[in-house]
Amino acid sequence: MIDSQDIFKQLEMVNLNAQKIVETARQQNDWRTAFDLVFSTPVSRTASSLIARLNLEFDYYDPDTSYEEDVLAYTTALNTFVEEKRPFFQ
């Protein structure tokens, strides 16, 4: 059985991947690809699944204006969520 600390570690890895995608998008100015990667199974769907397994709720404001703003809204919210919850899973 996987405990909550292990699930949270998986969520941290998803968050790190999301942050790497943002860094690459900034370097290459390719927010369309970043959007496709962030809102895919390996990132947003996996994060949602892991958060649900932790019995937590995650919500963020989706500005729905551009690829860049959508990606930054989600990844910033996910990173903040992970940082705020980390002390409870150490």
mmCIF file as gemmi writes it, N, C-alpha and C atoms, coordinates in Angstrom:
data_model
loop_
_atom_site.group_PDB
_atom_site.id
_atom_site.type_symbol
_atom_site.label_atom_id
_atom_site.label_alt_id
_atom_site.label_comp_id
_atom_site.label_asym_id
_atom_site.label_entity_id
_atom_site.label_seq_id
_atom_site.pdbx_PDB_ins_code
_atom_site.Cartn_x
_atom_site.Cartn_y
_atom_site.Cartn_z
_atom_site.occupancy
_atom_site.B_iso_or_equiv
_atom_site.pdbx_formal_charge
_atom_site.auth_seq_id
_atom_site.auth_asym_id
_atom_site.pdbx_PDB_model_num
ATOM 1 N N . MET Axp A 1 ? 0.841 -1.187 0 1 0 ? 1 A 1
ATOM 2 C CA . MET Axp A 1 ? 0 0 0 1 0 ? 1 A 1
ATOM 3 C C . MET Axp A 1 ? 0.884 1.247 0 1 0 ? 1 A 1
ATOM 4 N N . ILE Axp A 2 ? 0.54 2.193 -0.834 1 0 ? 2 A 1
ATOM 5 C CA . ILE Axp A 2 ? 1.287 3.435 -0.923 1 0 ? 2 A 1
ATOM 6 C C . ILE Axp A 2 ? 0.733 4.407 0.112 1 0 ? 2 A 1
ATOM 7 N N . ASP Axp A 3 ? 1.627 4.988 0.91 1 0 ? 3 A 1
ATOM 8 C CA . ASP Axp A 3 ? 1.147 5.931 1.921 1 0 ? 3 A 1
ATOM 9 C C . ASP Axp A 3 ? 1.105 7.348 1.363 1 0 ? 3 A 1
ATOM 10 N N . SER Axp A 4 ? 0.551 8.241 2.132 1 0 ? 4 A 1
ATOM 11 C CA . SER Axp A 4 ? 0.342 9.61 1.659 1 0 ? 4 A 1
ATOM 12 C C . SER Axp A 4 ? 1.657 10.328 1.367 1 0 ? 4 A 1
ATOM 13 N N . GLN Axp A 5 ? 2.717 10.021 2.083 1 0 ? 5 A 1
ATOM 14 C CA . GLN Axp A 5 ? 4.006 10.648 1.811 1 0 ? 5 A 1
ATOM 15 C C . GLN Axp A 5 ? 4.514 10.25 0.423 1 0 ? 5 A 1
ATOM 16 N N . ASP Axp A 6 ? 4.343 8.992 0.063 1 0 ? 6 A 1
ATOM 17 C CA . ASP Axp A 6 ? 4.762 8.533 -1.265 1 0 ? 6 A 1
ATOM 18 C C . ASP Axp A 6 ? 3.935 9.196 -2.36 1 0 ? 6 A 1
ATOM 19 N N . ILE Axp A 7 ? 2.646 9.321 -2.127 1 0 ? 7 A 1
ATOM 20 C CA . ILE Axp A 7 ? 1.772 9.988 -3.107 1 0 ? 7 A 1
ATOM 21 C C . ILE Axp A 7 ? 2.2 11.442 -3.259 1 0 ? 7 A 1
ATOM 22 N N . PHE Axp A 8 ? 2.49 12.097 -2.143 1 0 ? 8 A 1
ATOM 23 C CA . PHE Axp A 8 ? 2.91 13.492 -2.216 1 0 ? 8 A 1
ATOM 24 C C . PHE Axp A 8 ? 4.236 13.626 -2.945 1 0 ? 8 A 1
ATOM 25 N N . LYS Axp A 9 ? 5.158 12.701 -2.742 1 0 ? 9 A 1
ATOM 26 C CA . LYS Axp A 9 ? 6.434 12.74 -3.468 1 0 ? 9 A 1
ATOM 27 C C . LYS Axp A 9 ? 6.197 12.634 -4.976 1 0 ? 9 A 1
ATOM 28 N N . GLN Axp A 10 ? 5.232 11.821 -5.375 1 0 ? 10 A 1
ATOM 29 C CA . GLN Axp A 10 ? 4.886 11.719 -6.792 1 0 ? 10 A 1
ATOM 30 C C . GLN Axp A 10 ? 4.341 13.052 -7.298 1 0 ? 10 A 1
ATOM 31 N N . LEU Axp A 11 ? 3.52 13.697 -6.481 1 0 ? 11 A 1
ATOM 32 C CA . LEU Axp A 11 ? 2.979 15.005 -6.842 1 0 ? 11 A 1
ATOM 33 C C . LEU Axp A 11 ? 4.1 16.04 -6.969 1 0 ? 11 A 1
ATOM 34 N N . GLU Axp A 12 ? 5.079 15.974 -6.086 1 0 ? 12 A 1
ATOM 35 C CA . GLU Axp A 12 ? 6.223 16.88 -6.19 1 0 ? 12 A 1
ATOM 36 C C . GLU Axp A 12 ? 6.966 16.678 -7.508 1 0 ? 12 A 1
ATOM 37 N N . MET Axp A 13 ? 7.09 15.44 -7.945 1 0 ? 13 A 1
ATOM 38 C CA . MET Axp A 13 ? 7.763 15.158 -9.217 1 0 ? 13 A 1
ATOM 39 C C . MET Axp A 13 ? 6.963 15.721 -10.392 1 0 ? 13 A 1
ATOM 40 N N . VAL Axp A 14 ? 5.662 15.58 -10.347 1 0 ? 14 A 1
ATOM 41 C CA . VAL Axp A 14 ? 4.809 16.156 -11.392 1 0 ? 14 A 1
ATOM 42 C C . VAL Axp A 14 ? 4.986 17.668 -11.417 1 0 ? 14 A 1
ATOM 43 N N . ASN Axp A 15 ? 5.019 18.284 -10.24 1 0 ? 15 A 1
ATOM 44 C CA . ASN Axp A 15 ? 5.214 19.724 -10.148 1 0 ? 15 A 1
ATOM 45 C C . ASN Axp A 15 ? 6.571 20.132 -10.729 1 0 ? 15 A 1
ATOM 46 N N . LEU Axp A 16 ? 7.608 19.392 -10.424 1 0 ? 16 A 1
ATOM 47 C CA . LEU Axp A 16 ? 8.932 19.695 -10.982 1 0 ? 16 A 1
ATOM 48 C C . LEU Axp A 16 ? 8.918 19.603 -12.505 1 0 ? 16 A 1
ATOM 49 N N . ASN Axp A 17 ? 8.257 18.597 -13.03 1 0 ? 17 A 1
ATOM 50 C CA . ASN Axp A 17 ? 8.142 18.469 -14.484 1 0 ? 17 A 1
ATOM 51 C C . ASN Axp A 17 ? 7.41 19.662 -15.08 1 0 ? 17 A 1
ATOM 52 N N . ALA Axp A 18 ? 6.35 20.085 -14.423 1 0 ? 18 A 1
ATOM 53 C CA . ALA Axp A 18 ? 5.591 21.251 -14.898 1 0 ? 18 A 1
ATOM 54 C C . ALA Axp A 18 ? 6.465 22.498 -14.899 1 0 ? 18 A 1
ATOM 55 N N . GLN Axp A 19 ? 7.273 22.663 -13.861 1 0 ? 19 A 1
ATOM 56 C CA . GLN Axp A 19 ? 8.151 23.83 -13.785 1 0 ? 19 A 1
ATOM 57 C C . GLN Axp A 19 ? 9.232 23.783 -14.877 1 0 ? 19 A 1
ATOM 58 N N . LYS Axp A 20 ? 9.715 22.59 -15.198 1 0 ? 20 A 1
ATOM 59 C CA . LYS Axp A 20 ? 10.692 22.445 -16.288 1 0 ? 20 A 1
ATOM 60 C C . LYS Axp A 20 ? 10.063 22.795 -17.634 1 0 ? 20 A 1
ATOM 61 N N . ILE Axp A 21 ? 8.818 22.425 -17.812 1 0 ? 21 A 1
ATOM 62 C CA . ILE Axp A 21 ? 8.106 22.774 -19.046 1 0 ? 21 A 1
ATOM 63 C C . ILE Axp A 21 ? 8.009 24.286 -19.186 1 0 ? 21 A 1
ATOM 64 N N . VAL Axp A 22 ? 7.692 24.972 -18.093 1 0 ? 22 A 1
ATOM 65 C CA . VAL Axp A 22 ? 7.599 26.441 -18.113 1 0 ? 22 A 1
ATOM 66 C C . VAL Axp A 22 ? 8.96 27.044 -18.453 1 0 ? 22 A 1
ATOM 67 N N . GLU Axp A 23 ? 10.003 26.539 -17.83 1 0 ? 23 A 1
ATOM 68 C CA . GLU Axp A 23 ? 11.348 27.056 -18.091 1 0 ? 23 A 1
ATOM 69 C C . GLU Axp A 23 ? 11.71 26.901 -19.577 1 0 ? 23 A 1
ATOM 70 N N . THR Axp A 24 ? 11.404 25.753 -20.146 1 0 ? 24 A 1
ATOM 71 C CA . THR Axp A 24 ? 11.686 25.507 -21.561 1 0 ? 24 A 1
ATOM 72 C C . THR Axp A 24 ? 10.839 26.408 -22.447 1 0 ? 24 A 1
ATOM 73 N N . ALA Axp A 25 ? 9.573 26.585 -22.099 1 0 ? 25 A 1
ATOM 74 C CA . ALA Axp A 25 ? 8.689 27.462 -22.888 1 0 ? 25 A 1
ATOM 75 C C . ALA Axp A 25 ? 9.223 28.887 -22.898 1 0 ? 25 A 1
ATOM 76 N N . ARG Axp A 26 ? 9.714 29.333 -21.769 1 0 ? 26 A 1
ATOM 77 C CA . ARG Axp A 26 ? 10.285 30.691 -21.7 1 0 ? 26 A 1
ATOM 78 C C . ARG Axp A 26 ? 11.519 30.808 -22.587 1 0 ? 26 A 1
ATOM 79 N N . GLN Axp A 27 ? 12.36 29.791 -22.536 1 0 ? 27 A 1
ATOM 80 C CA . GLN Axp A 27 ? 13.592 29.824 -23.332 1 0 ? 27 A 1
ATOM 81 C C . GLN Axp A 27 ? 13.306 29.789 -24.832 1 0 ? 27 A 1
ATOM 82 N N . GLN Axp A 28 ? 12.314 28.985 -25.217 1 0 ? 28 A 1
ATOM 83 C CA . GLN Axp A 28 ? 12.032 28.795 -26.637 1 0 ? 28 A 1
ATOM 84 C C . GLN Axp A 28 ? 10.843 29.614 -27.132 1 0 ? 28 A 1
ATOM 85 N N . ASN Axp A 29 ? 10.2 30.323 -26.21 1 0 ? 29 A 1
ATOM 86 C CA . ASN Axp A 29 ? 8.994 31.084 -26.536 1 0 ? 29 A 1
ATOM 87 C C . ASN Axp A 29 ? 7.972 30.206 -27.277 1 0 ? 29 A 1
ATOM 88 N N . ASP Axp A 30 ? 7.735 29.032 -26.723 1 0 ? 30 A 1
ATOM 89 C CA . ASP Axp A 30 ? 6.818 28.064 -27.325 1 0 ? 30 A 1
ATOM 90 C C . ASP Axp A 30 ? 5.763 27.662 -26.294 1 0 ? 30 A 1
ATOM 91 N N . TRP Axp A 31 ? 4.787 28.518 -26.147 1 0 ? 31 A 1
ATOM 92 C CA . TRP Axp A 31 ? 3.752 28.284 -25.138 1 0 ? 31 A 1
ATOM 93 C C . TRP Axp A 31 ? 2.693 27.313 -25.618 1 0 ? 31 A 1
ATOM 94 N N . ARG Axp A 32 ? 2.545 27.14 -26.912 1 0 ? 32 A 1
ATOM 95 C CA . ARG Axp A 32 ? 1.571 26.171 -27.438 1 0 ? 32 A 1
ATOM 96 C C . ARG Axp A 32 ? 1.978 24.754 -27.038 1 0 ? 32 A 1
ATOM 97 N N . THR Axp A 33 ? 3.243 24.426 -27.233 1 0 ? 33 A 1
ATOM 98 C CA . THR Axp A 33 ? 3.728 23.103 -26.832 1 0 ? 33 A 1
ATOM 99 C C . THR Axp A 33 ? 3.637 22.937 -25.32 1 0 ? 33 A 1
ATOM 100 N N . ALA Axp A 34 ? 4.002 23.989 -24.593 1 0 ? 34 A 1
ATOM 101 C CA . ALA Axp A 34 ? 3.904 23.931 -23.131 1 0 ? 34 A 1
ATOM 102 C C . ALA Axp A 34 ? 2.464 23.671 -22.703 1 0 ? 34 A 1
ATOM 103 N N . PHE Axp A 35 ? 1.522 24.343 -23.345 1 0 ? 35 A 1
ATOM 104 C CA . PHE Axp A 35 ? 0.098 24.141 -23.047 1 0 ? 35 A 1
ATOM 105 C C . PHE Axp A 35 ? -0.285 22.68 -23.27 1 0 ? 35 A 1
ATOM 106 N N . ASP Axp A 36 ? 0.109 22.141 -24.421 1 0 ? 36 A 1
ATOM 107 C CA . ASP Axp A 36 ? -0.214 20.749 -24.73 1 0 ? 36 A 1
ATOM 108 C C . ASP Axp A 36 ? 0.389 19.789 -23.715 1 0 ? 36 A 1
ATOM 109 N N . LEU Axp A 37 ? 1.599 20.08 -23.26 1 0 ? 37 A 1
ATOM 110 C CA . LEU Axp A 37 ? 2.264 19.201 -22.293 1 0 ? 37 A 1
ATOM 111 C C . LEU Axp A 37 ? 1.687 19.339 -20.889 1 0 ? 37 A 1
ATOM 112 N N . VAL Axp A 38 ? 1.422 20.559 -20.471 1 0 ? 38 A 1
ATOM 113 C CA . VAL Axp A 38 ? 0.901 20.771 -19.114 1 0 ? 38 A 1
ATOM 114 C C . VAL Axp A 38 ? -0.511 20.211 -18.975 1 0 ? 38 A 1
ATOM 115 N N . PHE Axp A 39 ? -1.339 20.425 -19.991 1 0 ? 39 A 1
ATOM 116 C CA . PHE Axp A 39 ? -2.727 19.949 -19.907 1 0 ? 39 A 1
ATOM 117 C C . PHE Axp A 39 ? -2.866 18.593 -20.587 1 0 ? 39 A 1
ATOM 118 N N . SER Axp A 40 ? -2.004 17.682 -20.137 1 0 ? 40 A 1
ATOM 119 C CA . SER Axp A 40 ? -1.983 16.322 -20.654 1 0 ? 40 A 1
ATOM 120 C C . SER Axp A 40 ? -1.98 15.354 -19.48 1 0 ? 40 A 1
ATOM 121 N N . THR Axp A 41 ? -2.017 14.076 -19.796 1 0 ? 41 A 1
ATOM 122 C CA . THR Axp A 41 ? -2.036 13.059 -18.748 1 0 ? 41 A 1
ATOM 123 C C . THR Axp A 41 ? -0.813 13.129 -17.832 1 0 ? 41 A 1
ATOM 124 N N . PRO Axp A 42 ? 0.419 13.269 -18.358 1 0 ? 42 A 1
ATOM 125 C CA . PRO Axp A 42 ? 1.562 13.252 -17.452 1 0 ? 42 A 1
ATOM 126 C C . PRO Axp A 42 ? 1.615 14.402 -16.443 1 0 ? 42 A 1
ATOM 127 N N . VAL Axp A 43 ? 0.939 15.491 -16.711 1 0 ? 43 A 1
ATOM 128 C CA . VAL Axp A 43 ? 1.005 16.61 -15.772 1 0 ? 43 A 1
ATOM 129 C C . VAL Axp A 43 ? -0.35 16.837 -15.106 1 0 ? 43 A 1
ATOM 130 N N . SER Axp A 44 ? -1.265 17.532 -15.741 1 0 ? 44 A 1
ATOM 131 C CA . SER Axp A 44 ? -2.487 17.952 -15.045 1 0 ? 44 A 1
ATOM 132 C C . SER Axp A 44 ? -3.377 16.785 -14.623 1 0 ? 44 A 1
ATOM 133 N N . ARG Axp A 45 ? -3.514 15.801 -15.462 1 0 ? 45 A 1
ATOM 134 C CA . ARG Axp A 45 ? -4.382 14.67 -15.083 1 0 ? 45 A 1
ATOM 135 C C . ARG Axp A 45 ? -3.753 13.846 -13.972 1 0 ? 45 A 1
ATOM 136 N N . THR Axp A 46 ? -2.449 13.658 -14.038 1 0 ? 46 A 1
ATOM 137 C CA . THR Axp A 46 ? -1.767 12.918 -12.977 1 0 ? 46 A 1
ATOM 138 C C . THR Axp A 46 ? -1.822 13.716 -11.674 1 0 ? 46 A 1
ATOM 139 N N . ALA Axp A 47 ? -1.583 15.019 -11.748 1 0 ? 47 A 1
ATOM 140 C CA . ALA Axp A 47 ? -1.667 15.853 -10.546 1 0 ? 47 A 1
ATOM 141 C C . ALA Axp A 47 ? -3.061 15.764 -9.927 1 0 ? 47 A 1
ATOM 142 N N . SER Axp A 48 ? -4.083 15.864 -10.748 1 0 ? 48 A 1
ATOM 143 C CA . SER Axp A 48 ? -5.464 15.783 -10.23 1 0 ? 48 A 1
ATOM 144 C C . SER Axp A 48 ? -5.719 14.446 -9.55 1 0 ? 48 A 1
ATOM 145 N N . SER Axp A 49 ? -5.246 13.387 -10.149 1 0 ? 49 A 1
ATOM 146 C CA . SER Axp A 49 ? -5.431 12.052 -9.583 1 0 ? 49 A 1
ATOM 147 C C . SER Axp A 49 ? -4.706 11.917 -8.245 1 0 ? 49 A 1
ATOM 148 N N . LEU Axp A 50 ? -3.475 12.38 -8.185 1 0 ? 50 A 1
ATOM 149 C CA . LEU Axp A 50 ? -2.708 12.29 -6.94 1 0 ? 50 A 1
ATOM 150 C C . LEU Axp A 50 ? -3.328 13.145 -5.846 1 0 ? 50 A 1
ATOM 151 N N . ILE Axp A 51 ? -3.77 14.334 -6.188 1 0 ? 51 A 1
ATOM 152 C CA . ILE Axp A 51 ? -4.405 15.219 -5.206 1 0 ? 51 A 1
ATOM 153 C C . ILE Axp A 51 ? -5.684 14.57 -4.666 1 0 ? 51 A 1
ATOM 154 N N . ALA Axp A 52 ? -6.444 13.949 -5.542 1 0 ? 52 A 1
ATOM 155 C CA . ALA Axp A 52 ? -7.668 13.254 -5.1 1 0 ? 52 A 1
ATOM 156 C C . ALA Axp A 52 ? -7.321 12.099 -4.163 1 0 ? 52 A 1
ATOM 157 N N . ARG Axp A 53 ? -6.246 11.382 -4.461 1 0 ? 53 A 1
ATOM 158 C CA . ARG Axp A 53 ? -5.829 10.267 -3.595 1 0 ? 53 A 1
ATOM 159 C C . ARG Axp A 53 ? -5.409 10.755 -2.216 1 0 ? 53 A 1
ATOM 160 N N . LEU Axp A 54 ? -4.985 12.003 -2.138 1 0 ? 54 A 1
ATOM 161 C CA . LEU Axp A 54 ? -4.629 12.602 -0.849 1 0 ? 54 A 1
ATOM 162 C C . LEU Axp A 54 ? -5.839 13.209 -0.143 1 0 ? 54 A 1
ATOM 163 N N . ASN Axp A 55 ? -6.996 13.1 -0.769 1 0 ? 55 A 1
ATOM 164 C CA . ASN Axp A 55 ? -8.236 13.67 -0.24 1 0 ? 55 A 1
ATOM 165 C C . ASN Axp A 55 ? -8.135 15.188 -0.046 1 0 ? 55 A 1
ATOM 166 N N . LEU Axp A 56 ? -7.462 15.832 -0.995 1 0 ? 56 A 1
ATOM 167 C CA . LEU Axp A 56 ? -7.333 17.278 -0.973 1 0 ? 56 A 1
ATOM 168 C C . LEU Axp A 56 ? -8.038 17.862 -2.181 1 0 ? 56 A 1
ATOM 169 N N . GLU Axp A 57 ? -8.251 19.149 -2.144 1 0 ? 57 A 1
ATOM 170 C CA . GLU Axp A 57 ? -8.871 19.835 -3.275 1 0 ? 57 A 1
ATOM 171 C C . GLU Axp A 57 ? -7.894 20.842 -3.849 1 0 ? 57 A 1
ATOM 172 N N . PHE Axp A 58 ? -7.896 20.946 -5.16 1 0 ? 58 A 1
ATOM 173 C CA . PHE Axp A 58 ? -7.036 21.888 -5.863 1 0 ? 58 A 1
ATOM 174 C C . PHE Axp A 58 ? -7.89 22.65 -6.852 1 0 ? 58 A 1
ATOM 175 N N . ASP Axp A 59 ? -7.76 23.949 -6.798 1 0 ? 59 A 1
ATOM 176 C CA . ASP Axp A 59 ? -8.496 24.795 -7.728 1 0 ? 59 A 1
ATOM 177 C C . ASP Axp A 59 ? -7.589 25.942 -8.119 1 0 ? 59 A 1
ATOM 178 N N . TYR Axp A 60 ? -7.785 26.449 -9.302 1 0 ? 60 A 1
ATOM 179 C CA . TYR Axp A 60 ? -7.005 27.588 -9.752 1 0 ? 60 A 1
ATOM 180 C C . TYR Axp A 60 ? -7.855 28.397 -10.71 1 0 ? 60 A 1
ATOM 181 N N . TYR Axp A 61 ? -7.477 29.65 -10.876 1 0 ? 61 A 1
ATOM 182 C CA . TYR Axp A 61 ? -8.188 30.522 -11.796 1 0 ? 61 A 1
ATOM 183 C C . TYR Axp A 61 ? -7.592 30.356 -13.186 1 0 ? 61 A 1
ATOM 184 N N . ASP Axp A 62 ? -8.428 30.007 -14.141 1 0 ? 62 A 1
ATOM 185 C CA . ASP Axp A 62 ? -8.012 29.845 -15.532 1 0 ? 62 A 1
ATOM 186 C C . ASP Axp A 62 ? -8.403 31.096 -16.293 1 0 ? 62 A 1
ATOM 187 N N . PRO Axp A 63 ? -7.416 31.941 -16.648 1 0 ? 63 A 1
ATOM 188 C CA . PRO Axp A 63 ? -7.75 33.189 -17.336 1 0 ? 63 A 1
ATOM 189 C C . PRO Axp A 63 ? -8.276 32.958 -18.752 1 0 ? 63 A 1
ATOM 190 N N . ASP Axp A 64 ? -7.941 31.8 -19.339 1 0 ? 64 A 1
ATOM 191 C CA . ASP Axp A 64 ? -8.441 31.424 -20.663 1 0 ? 64 A 1
ATOM 192 C C . ASP Axp A 64 ? -8.244 32.543 -21.684 1 0 ? 64 A 1
ATOM 193 N N . THR Axp A 65 ? -7.021 33.09 -21.687 1 0 ? 65 A 1
ATOM 194 C CA . THR Axp A 65 ? -6.741 34.189 -22.611 1 0 ? 65 A 1
ATOM 195 C C . THR Axp A 65 ? -5.66 33.84 -23.625 1 0 ? 65 A 1
ATOM 196 N N . SER Axp A 66 ? -4.605 33.185 -23.182 1 0 ? 66 A 1
ATOM 197 C CA . SER Axp A 66 ? -3.527 32.807 -24.092 1 0 ? 66 A 1
ATOM 198 C C . SER Axp A 66 ? -2.894 31.523 -23.575 1 0 ? 66 A 1
ATOM 199 N N . TYR Axp A 67 ? -2.148 30.858 -24.434 1 0 ? 67 A 1
ATOM 200 C CA . TYR Axp A 67 ? -1.449 29.644 -23.997 1 0 ? 67 A 1
ATOM 201 C C . TYR Axp A 67 ? -0.53 29.962 -22.823 1 0 ? 67 A 1
ATOM 202 N N . GLU Axp A 68 ? 0.21 31.04 -22.936 1 0 ? 68 A 1
ATOM 203 C CA . GLU Axp A 68 ? 1.157 31.402 -21.884 1 0 ? 68 A 1
ATOM 204 C C . GLU Axp A 68 ? 0.44 31.648 -20.563 1 0 ? 68 A 1
ATOM 205 N N . GLU Axp A 69 ? -0.595 32.458 -20.577 1 0 ? 69 A 1
ATOM 206 C CA . GLU Axp A 69 ? -1.298 32.772 -19.325 1 0 ? 69 A 1
ATOM 207 C C . GLU Axp A 69 ? -1.976 31.539 -18.728 1 0 ? 69 A 1
ATOM 208 N N . ASP Axp A 70 ? -2.52 30.673 -19.564 1 0 ? 70 A 1
ATOM 209 C CA . ASP Axp A 70 ? -3.141 29.449 -19.057 1 0 ? 70 A 1
ATOM 210 C C . ASP Axp A 70 ? -2.106 28.543 -18.395 1 0 ? 70 A 1
ATOM 211 N N . VAL Axp A 71 ? -0.973 28.373 -19.065 1 0 ? 71 A 1
ATOM 212 C CA . VAL Axp A 71 ? 0.096 27.528 -18.516 1 0 ? 71 A 1
ATOM 213 C C . VAL Axp A 71 ? 0.619 28.109 -17.214 1 0 ? 71 A 1
ATOM 214 N N . LEU Axp A 72 ? 0.885 29.404 -17.201 1 0 ? 72 A 1
ATOM 215 C CA . LEU Axp A 72 ? 1.421 30.025 -15.995 1 0 ? 72 A 1
ATOM 216 C C . LEU Axp A 72 ? 0.421 30.009 -14.846 1 0 ? 72 A 1
ATOM 217 N N . ALA Axp A 73 ? -0.85 30.189 -15.145 1 0 ? 73 A 1
ATOM 218 C CA . ALA Axp A 73 ? -1.872 30.143 -14.088 1 0 ? 73 A 1
ATOM 219 C C . ALA Axp A 73 ? -1.899 28.766 -13.427 1 0 ? 73 A 1
ATOM 220 N N . TYR Axp A 74 ? -1.901 27.719 -14.244 1 0 ? 74 A 1
ATOM 221 C CA . TYR Axp A 74 ? -1.969 26.361 -13.694 1 0 ? 74 A 1
ATOM 222 C C . TYR Axp A 74 ? -0.686 25.999 -12.945 1 0 ? 74 A 1
ATOM 223 N N . THR Axp A 75 ? 0.467 26.219 -13.577 1 0 ? 75 A 1
ATOM 224 C CA . THR Axp A 75 ? 1.724 25.791 -12.965 1 0 ? 75 A 1
ATOM 225 C C . THR Axp A 75 ? 2.06 26.601 -11.717 1 0 ? 75 A 1
ATOM 226 N N . THR Axp A 76 ? 1.715 27.873 -11.706 1 0 ? 76 A 1
ATOM 227 C CA . THR Axp A 76 ? 1.94 28.687 -10.51 1 0 ? 76 A 1
ATOM 228 C C . THR Axp A 76 ? 1.054 28.199 -9.371 1 0 ? 76 A 1
ATOM 229 N N . ALA Axp A 77 ? -0.2 27.925 -9.677 1 0 ? 77 A 1
ATOM 230 C CA . ALA Axp A 77 ? -1.121 27.424 -8.65 1 0 ? 77 A 1
ATOM 231 C C . ALA Axp A 77 ? -0.68 26.054 -8.136 1 0 ? 77 A 1
ATOM 232 N N . LEU Axp A 78 ? -0.253 25.181 -9.04 1 0 ? 78 A 1
ATOM 233 C CA . LEU Axp A 78 ? 0.208 23.853 -8.622 1 0 ? 78 A 1
ATOM 234 C C . LEU Axp A 78 ? 1.445 23.976 -7.733 1 0 ? 78 A 1
ATOM 235 N N . ASN Axp A 79 ? 2.388 24.807 -8.129 1 0 ? 79 A 1
ATOM 236 C CA . ASN Axp A 79 ? 3.597 24.986 -7.335 1 0 ? 79 A 1
ATOM 237 C C . ASN Axp A 79 ? 3.276 25.551 -5.954 1 0 ? 79 A 1
ATOM 238 N N . THR Axp A 80 ? 2.402 26.532 -5.893 1 0 ? 80 A 1
ATOM 239 C CA . THR Axp A 80 ? 1.984 27.102 -4.605 1 0 ? 80 A 1
ATOM 240 C C . THR Axp A 80 ? 1.311 26.043 -3.741 1 0 ? 80 A 1
ATOM 241 N N . PHE Axp A 81 ? 0.439 25.255 -4.357 1 0 ? 81 A 1
ATOM 242 C CA . PHE Axp A 81 ? -0.258 24.178 -3.648 1 0 ? 81 A 1
ATOM 243 C C . PHE Axp A 81 ? 0.748 23.21 -3.029 1 0 ? 81 A 1
ATOM 244 N N . VAL Axp A 82 ? 1.704 22.764 -3.822 1 0 ? 82 A 1
ATOM 245 C CA . VAL Axp A 82 ? 2.703 21.798 -3.348 1 0 ? 82 A 1
ATOM 246 C C . VAL Axp A 82 ? 3.54 22.405 -2.22 1 0 ? 82 A 1
ATOM 247 N N . GLU Axp A 83 ? 3.964 23.643 -2.396 1 0 ? 83 A 1
ATOM 248 C CA . GLU Axp A 83 ? 4.775 24.294 -1.364 1 0 ? 83 A 1
ATOM 249 C C . GLU Axp A 83 ? 4 24.449 -0.057 1 0 ? 83 A 1
ATOM 250 N N . GLU Axp A 84 ? 2.727 24.807 -0.144 1 0 ? 84 A 1
ATOM 251 C CA . GLU Axp A 84 ? 1.911 24.985 1.063 1 0 ? 84 A 1
ATOM 252 C C . GLU Axp A 84 ? 1.606 23.677 1.769 1 0 ? 84 A 1
ATOM 253 N N . LYS Axp A 85 ? 1.48 22.596 1.01 1 0 ? 85 A 1
ATOM 254 C CA . LYS Axp A 85 ? 1.119 21.308 1.605 1 0 ? 85 A 1
ATOM 255 C C . LYS Axp A 85 ? 2.333 20.498 2.071 1 0 ? 85 A 1
ATOM 256 N N . ARG Axp A 86 ? 3.516 20.82 1.546 1 0 ? 86 A 1
ATOM 257 C CA . ARG Axp A 86 ? 4.725 20.038 1.849 1 0 ? 86 A 1
ATOM 258 C C . ARG Axp A 86 ? 4.931 19.791 3.341 1 0 ? 86 A 1
ATOM 259 N N . PRO Axp A 87 ? 4.796 20.797 4.215 1 0 ? 87 A 1
ATOM 260 C CA . PRO Axp A 87 ? 5.06 20.548 5.641 1 0 ? 87 A 1
ATOM 261 C C . PRO Axp A 87 ? 4.173 19.444 6.243 1 0 ? 87 A 1
ATOM 262 N N . PHE Axp A 88 ? 3.028 19.211 5.667 1 0 ? 88 A 1
ATOM 263 C CA . PHE Axp A 88 ? 2.12 18.201 6.204 1 0 ? 88 A 1
ATOM 264 C C . PHE Axp A 88 ? 2.487 16.784 5.781 1 0 ? 88 A 1
ATOM 265 N N . PHE Axp A 89 ? 3.43 16.649 4.851 1 0 ? 89 A 1
ATOM 266 C CA . PHE Axp A 89 ? 3.776 15.335 4.331 1 0 ? 89 A 1
ATOM 267 C C . PHE Axp A 89 ? 5.242 14.997 4.526 1 0 ? 89 A 1
ATOM 268 N N . GLN Axp A 90 ? 5.872 15.662 5.486 1 0 ? 90 A 1
ATOM 269 C CA . GLN Axp A 90 ? 7.279 15.361 5.771 1 0 ? 90 A 1
ATOM 270 C C . GLN Axp A 90 ? 7.408 14.579 7.053 1 0 ? 90 A 1
